[in-house]
Amino acid sequence: MMASAVYGRRRVRFFSGIPTHALFAELTRLVEDGTTKPFVHAVHPLSRIAEAHRALEAGGVRGKLVVEIG
Protein backbone atom coordinates (compact mmCIF):
# COMPACT_ATOMS: atom_id res chain seq x y z
CA MET A 1 0.00 0.00 0.00
CA MET A 2 1.35 3.44 -0.85
CA ALA A 3 -0.13 6.84 -0.09
CA SER A 4 0.88 10.42 -0.68
CA ALA A 5 -0.19 13.58 1.12
CA VAL A 6 0.69 17.26 1.09
CA TYR A 7 1.47 19.02 4.37
CA GLY A 8 2.09 22.74 3.84
CA ARG A 9 4.78 22.93 1.17
CA ARG A 10 5.93 19.34 1.69
CA ARG A 11 4.83 16.17 -0.02
CA VAL A 12 5.03 13.15 2.25
CA ARG A 13 4.86 9.61 0.93
CA PHE A 14 3.99 6.61 3.03
CA PHE A 15 4.56 2.99 2.25
CA SER A 16 3.29 0.05 4.21
CA GLY A 17 3.72 -3.55 3.28
CA ILE A 18 4.23 -7.00 4.66
CA PRO A 19 7.94 -7.75 4.27
CA THR A 20 9.01 -11.35 4.06
CA HIS A 21 11.70 -13.04 6.12
CA ALA A 22 13.90 -13.08 3.00
CA LEU A 23 13.61 -9.29 2.59
CA PHE A 24 14.55 -8.71 6.23
CA ALA A 25 17.50 -11.07 5.84
CA GLU A 26 18.67 -9.14 2.76
CA LEU A 27 18.30 -5.81 4.56
CA THR A 28 20.27 -7.19 7.50
CA ARG A 29 23.04 -8.31 5.16
CA LEU A 30 23.19 -4.89 3.47
CA VAL A 31 23.43 -3.07 6.81
CA GLU A 32 25.99 -5.49 8.26
CA ASP A 33 28.30 -5.27 5.24
CA GLY A 34 28.07 -1.47 5.18
CA THR A 35 26.28 -1.19 1.82
CA THR A 36 23.29 0.51 3.45
CA LYS A 37 23.62 2.88 6.38
CA PRO A 38 20.83 4.56 8.31
CA PHE A 39 21.03 8.35 8.40
CA VAL A 40 20.66 9.46 12.01
CA HIS A 41 19.83 13.11 12.56
CA ALA A 42 20.13 13.01 16.36
CA VAL A 43 20.13 10.67 19.36
CA HIS A 44 18.06 11.65 22.40
CA PRO A 45 17.99 9.95 25.79
CA LEU A 46 14.55 8.78 26.88
CA SER A 47 14.49 11.56 29.48
CA ARG A 48 14.46 14.12 26.61
CA ILE A 49 11.78 12.46 24.47
CA ALA A 50 9.70 15.66 24.50
CA GLU A 51 12.59 17.54 22.87
CA ALA A 52 12.81 14.91 20.13
CA HIS A 53 9.06 15.17 19.52
CA ARG A 54 9.24 18.98 19.32
CA ALA A 55 12.05 18.68 16.75
CA LEU A 56 9.84 16.44 14.59
CA GLU A 57 6.91 18.82 14.88
CA ALA A 58 9.07 21.83 13.99
CA GLY A 59 10.26 20.17 10.79
CA GLY A 60 13.69 20.32 9.23
CA VAL A 61 14.73 16.92 10.58
CA ARG A 62 16.71 15.01 7.98
CA GLY A 63 17.10 11.35 8.82
CA LYS A 64 15.99 9.42 11.86
CA LEU A 65 15.64 10.58 15.42
CA VAL A 66 16.82 7.85 17.74
CA VAL A 67 15.58 7.53 21.32
CA GLU A 68 18.15 5.83 23.52
CA ILE A 69 16.66 3.61 26.22
CA GLY A 70 18.73 2.44 29.13
N, C-alpha and C positions, 0 to 999 in steps of 0.2 A: 504494500500500500504506500502510495506517495501522495503528499499534499503540499500545497504552496499557499502562502499567505503574505500579505503586505502589512507591515507595521510601520507607520510613519513613512520614512523614505527607504526603508529596508525591505527586501524580499527575503522571507525565511522559508526554507524548504525542509520538510519533515519526511523521514522514511521510516517505516516500521515493517519488519518482516519476521519470519521465523527461520533463523539461521540453523543450519545443520551442524552436526558434530564435526563433519569434515571441513566446513568453512571456519569454525572456531579453531580447529587444529592448524589450518593454513594461516590464519591470522596470528596465532601464537608463534608459529615458525617465523613469520615475517618480522615480528617484534623481537624475538629472541636473537635472530641473526643480524638485526640492525637495519634491515631494509625499510621498515616502517617504524617511525618514531612518533609518539604522541606529542603534540605541541601544548605545553603547560604554560598558561599565562601567569598563574600565581598559586602558591600553596598556603592555605590558612589552617591554623589549628582549630579544633572543634570549638574552643572557647571564643573564637572570633567569627563564627558562622554568619552572624548578622552582617558583618562587614563584607563578607564574600557575597551575600545575597544582595546587598546594596550595590556592589560593583556590577553584578549582572543586570540589575534594574536600570542602572545609569547608562549602560551600553558601553561600547568601546572595548569590550573584552575580546581579545583575539586568542583563541585556544581554549583549553579547559581550565576550570578552577578546581583545584584539588582540596578536599577537606581532609586533614590529617587527624586520625583518631588514634589516641593512645600515646 
